[in-house]
Amino acid sequence: MQKPFTLSVKVVIRDAEGRCLLLRRAQSSKGNPGKWEFPGGKVGTGEEFEQVVQREVSEETDLTICLQRALGTAQADLPTRKVVYLILEADLESGPEPREVLLSGEHDGFAWLYPHELLTVDLVRHFIPFVRRYAQGEV
């Protein structure tokens, strides 16, 4: 039996200095505990992905963003489904200063890193090919 596909949207949030926000998944997380990822979440039936991104970023970081462009995709092959990630880029619009990100219980750490620094942390495996291209300015 073929696994169903689901859609998730992630966003590379850039601050005024050009740094990108990464979040570290909490140790209690079912998937990828302790690994670093971009903010975002699953798109439910009938949801518009832009609304999902805005809601997830607000819930996970208490930040407000302004979406700029689509950057690429990633895919994860999980035991019960395949997840396709649409990766967008956004500018930080308003909210707390970057060092005052307010995390939800889903994450236990955050970092603002320049693109060339993104591969220095323990990323969720399926985002590594995208991050490699992004860090090299290929997207």
Short mmCIF file of the C-alpha atoms (twelve columns), coordinates in Angstrom:
data_MODEL
# 
_entry.id   MODEL 
# 
loop_
_atom_site.group_PDB 
_atom_site.id 
_atom_site.type_symbol 
_atom_site.label_atom_id 
_atom_site.label_alt_id 
_atom_site.label_comp_id 
_atom_site.label_asym_id 
_atom_site.label_seq_id 
_atom_site.Cartn_x 
_atom_site.Cartn_y 
_atom_site.Cartn_z 
_atom_site.pdbx_PDB_model_num 
ATOM 1   C CA . MET A 1   0.000  0.000  0.000  1 
ATOM 2   C CA . GLN A 2   1.301  3.431  -0.953 1 
ATOM 3   C CA . LYS A 3   1.838  5.920  1.848  1 
ATOM 4   C CA . PRO A 4   -0.220 9.121  1.684  1 
ATOM 5   C CA . PHE A 5   1.497  12.459 1.124  1 
ATOM 6   C CA . THR A 6   0.978  15.352 3.527  1 
ATOM 7   C CA . LEU A 7   2.072  18.966 3.203  1 
ATOM 8   C CA . SER A 8   4.005  20.976 5.747  1 
ATOM 9   C CA . VAL A 9   5.229  24.545 5.368  1 
ATOM 10  C CA . LYS A 10  8.507  25.779 6.858  1 
ATOM 11  C CA . VAL A 11  9.863  29.298 6.789  1 
ATOM 12  C CA . VAL A 12  13.353 30.755 6.807  1 
ATOM 13  C CA . ILE A 13  12.892 33.930 8.861  1 
ATOM 14  C CA . ARG A 14  15.586 36.552 8.269  1 
ATOM 15  C CA . ASP A 15  16.327 39.428 10.612 1 
ATOM 16  C CA . ALA A 16  17.684 42.857 9.650  1 
ATOM 17  C CA . GLU A 17  21.257 41.500 9.796  1 
ATOM 18  C CA . GLY A 18  20.494 38.646 7.380  1 
ATOM 19  C CA . ARG A 19  20.550 35.952 10.054 1 
ATOM 20  C CA . CYS A 20  18.119 33.029 9.912  1 
ATOM 21  C CA . LEU A 21  16.063 31.676 12.802 1 
ATOM 22  C CA . LEU A 22  16.412 28.006 13.728 1 
ATOM 23  C CA . LEU A 23  14.493 26.244 16.483 1 
ATOM 24  C CA . ARG A 24  15.645 23.190 18.465 1 
ATOM 25  C CA . ARG A 25  13.007 20.516 18.951 1 
ATOM 26  C CA . ALA A 26  12.337 19.702 22.605 1 
ATOM 27  C CA . GLN A 27  13.779 16.469 24.006 1 
ATOM 28  C CA . SER A 28  10.201 15.336 24.673 1 
ATOM 29  C CA . SER A 29  9.336  15.595 20.963 1 
ATOM 30  C CA . LYS A 30  8.169  12.392 19.255 1 
ATOM 31  C CA . GLY A 31  10.039 13.300 16.096 1 
ATOM 32  C CA . ASN A 32  13.623 14.506 15.864 1 
ATOM 33  C CA . PRO A 33  14.194 15.454 19.526 1 
ATOM 34  C CA . GLY A 34  17.129 17.822 19.990 1 
ATOM 35  C CA . LYS A 35  17.426 18.522 16.259 1 
ATOM 36  C CA . TRP A 36  17.270 21.982 14.679 1 
ATOM 37  C CA . GLU A 37  14.651 23.078 12.146 1 
ATOM 38  C CA . PHE A 38  12.869 26.105 10.725 1 
ATOM 39  C CA . PRO A 39  9.534  27.258 12.178 1 
ATOM 40  C CA . GLY A 40  6.371  25.989 10.522 1 
ATOM 41  C CA . GLY A 41  3.870  23.180 10.573 1 
ATOM 42  C CA . LYS A 42  1.394  20.896 8.864  1 
ATOM 43  C CA . VAL A 43  -1.199 22.176 6.432  1 
ATOM 44  C CA . GLY A 44  -4.626 20.781 7.257  1 
ATOM 45  C CA . THR A 45  -7.448 20.095 4.835  1 
ATOM 46  C CA . GLY A 46  -8.858 23.361 3.548  1 
ATOM 47  C CA . GLU A 47  -6.127 25.517 5.124  1 
ATOM 48  C CA . GLU A 48  -4.174 28.048 3.110  1 
ATOM 49  C CA . PHE A 49  -0.458 27.555 3.590  1 
ATOM 50  C CA . GLU A 50  0.178  31.272 4.183  1 
ATOM 51  C CA . GLN A 51  -2.232 31.230 7.141  1 
ATOM 52  C CA . VAL A 52  -0.562 28.070 8.465  1 
ATOM 53  C CA . VAL A 53  2.873  29.718 8.347  1 
ATOM 54  C CA . GLN A 54  1.702  32.894 10.083 1 
ATOM 55  C CA . ARG A 55  -0.104 30.903 12.807 1 
ATOM 56  C CA . GLU A 56  2.730  28.436 13.395 1 
ATOM 57  C CA . VAL A 57  5.385  31.163 13.566 1 
ATOM 58  C CA . SER A 58  3.264  33.100 16.042 1 
ATOM 59  C CA . GLU A 59  2.625  29.992 18.184 1 
ATOM 60  C CA . GLU A 60  6.221  28.748 18.088 1 
ATOM 61  C CA . THR A 61  8.083  32.070 18.445 1 
ATOM 62  C CA . ASP A 62  5.633  34.925 19.130 1 
ATOM 63  C CA . LEU A 63  7.076  36.714 16.081 1 
ATOM 64  C CA . THR A 64  5.267  38.319 13.164 1 
ATOM 65  C CA . ILE A 65  6.662  37.855 9.681  1 
ATOM 66  C CA . CYS A 66  6.210  39.135 6.147  1 
ATOM 67  C CA . LEU A 67  6.470  36.337 3.566  1 
ATOM 68  C CA . GLN A 68  8.759  37.145 0.636  1 
ATOM 69  C CA . ARG A 69  9.201  34.142 -1.658 1 
ATOM 70  C CA . ALA A 70  9.243  30.394 -2.094 1 
ATOM 71  C CA . LEU A 71  12.732 28.920 -1.707 1 
ATOM 72  C CA . GLY A 72  12.396 25.197 -2.280 1 
ATOM 73  C CA . THR A 73  11.201 21.882 -0.986 1 
ATOM 74  C CA . ALA A 74  12.248 18.948 1.145  1 
ATOM 75  C CA . GLN A 75  10.734 15.527 1.722  1 
ATOM 76  C CA . ALA A 76  10.629 13.065 4.604  1 
ATOM 77  C CA . ASP A 77  9.661  9.410  4.281  1 
ATOM 78  C CA . LEU A 78  8.034  8.546  7.611  1 
ATOM 79  C CA . PRO A 79  6.690  5.136  8.666  1 
ATOM 80  C CA . THR A 80  3.051  5.983  7.903  1 
ATOM 81  C CA . ARG A 81  3.288  8.858  5.401  1 
ATOM 82  C CA . LYS A 82  5.500  10.986 3.199  1 
ATOM 83  C CA . VAL A 83  5.787  14.643 4.135  1 
ATOM 84  C CA . VAL A 84  6.508  17.264 1.495  1 
ATOM 85  C CA . TYR A 85  7.853  20.524 2.915  1 
ATOM 86  C CA . LEU A 86  7.321  23.791 1.095  1 
ATOM 87  C CA . ILE A 87  10.059 26.143 2.315  1 
ATOM 88  C CA . LEU A 88  9.400  29.878 2.196  1 
ATOM 89  C CA . GLU A 89  11.474 32.924 3.112  1 
ATOM 90  C CA . ALA A 90  10.191 35.752 5.298  1 
ATOM 91  C CA . ASP A 91  11.436 38.927 6.871  1 
ATOM 92  C CA . LEU A 92  10.935 39.648 10.522 1 
ATOM 93  C CA . GLU A 93  8.110  42.184 10.633 1 
ATOM 94  C CA . SER A 94  7.465  42.911 14.270 1 
ATOM 95  C CA . GLY A 95  7.405  41.321 17.681 1 
ATOM 96  C CA . PRO A 96  10.051 40.827 20.331 1 
ATOM 97  C CA . GLU A 97  13.669 41.518 19.521 1 
ATOM 98  C CA . PRO A 98  15.277 38.406 17.991 1 
ATOM 99  C CA . ARG A 99  17.017 37.512 21.252 1 
ATOM 100 C CA . GLU A 100 13.632 37.559 22.994 1 
ATOM 101 C CA . VAL A 101 11.924 34.835 20.971 1 
ATOM 102 C CA . LEU A 102 9.176  33.253 23.076 1 
ATOM 103 C CA . LEU A 103 9.197  29.510 22.450 1 
ATOM 104 C CA . SER A 104 6.274  27.137 22.747 1 
ATOM 105 C CA . GLY A 105 6.719  23.771 24.487 1 
ATOM 106 C CA . GLU A 106 7.485  22.165 21.120 1 
ATOM 107 C CA . HIS A 107 10.971 23.696 21.079 1 
ATOM 108 C CA . ASP A 108 13.556 24.325 23.799 1 
ATOM 109 C CA . GLY A 109 16.082 26.529 22.050 1 
ATOM 110 C CA . PHE A 110 16.588 28.984 19.204 1 
ATOM 111 C CA . ALA A 111 19.498 30.506 17.325 1 
ATOM 112 C CA . TRP A 112 19.946 33.315 14.842 1 
ATOM 113 C CA . LEU A 113 22.588 32.143 12.356 1 
ATOM 114 C CA . TYR A 114 24.007 33.526 9.134  1 
ATOM 115 C CA . PRO A 115 23.321 31.266 6.135  1 
ATOM 116 C CA . HIS A 116 26.907 29.976 6.075  1 
ATOM 117 C CA . GLU A 117 26.520 28.904 9.749  1 
ATOM 118 C CA . LEU A 118 23.337 26.849 9.302  1 
ATOM 119 C CA . LEU A 119 25.211 23.576 8.760  1 
ATOM 120 C CA . THR A 120 27.093 23.946 12.070 1 
ATOM 121 C CA . VAL A 121 24.096 22.701 14.096 1 
ATOM 122 C CA . ASP A 122 22.475 19.250 14.244 1 
ATOM 123 C CA . LEU A 123 19.710 19.781 11.677 1 
ATOM 124 C CA . VAL A 124 16.724 17.538 11.057 1 
ATOM 125 C CA . ARG A 125 18.143 15.207 8.392  1 
ATOM 126 C CA . HIS A 126 15.665 15.916 5.602  1 
ATOM 127 C CA . PHE A 127 16.460 19.662 5.613  1 
ATOM 128 C CA . ILE A 128 20.225 19.247 5.108  1 
ATOM 129 C CA . PRO A 129 20.184 19.174 1.257  1 
ATOM 130 C CA . PHE A 130 18.045 22.323 1.151  1 
ATOM 131 C CA . VAL A 131 20.191 24.114 3.771  1 
ATOM 132 C CA . ARG A 132 23.354 23.198 1.868  1 
ATOM 133 C CA . ARG A 133 21.958 24.853 -1.308 1 
ATOM 134 C CA . TYR A 134 20.620 27.845 0.646  1 
ATOM 135 C CA . ALA A 135 23.932 28.414 2.466  1 
ATOM 136 C CA . GLN A 136 25.748 28.413 -0.877 1 
ATOM 137 C CA . GLY A 137 23.320 30.969 -2.330 1 
ATOM 138 C CA . GLU A 138 21.861 28.508 -4.840 1 
ATOM 139 C CA . VAL A 139 18.217 29.244 -3.936 1 
# 
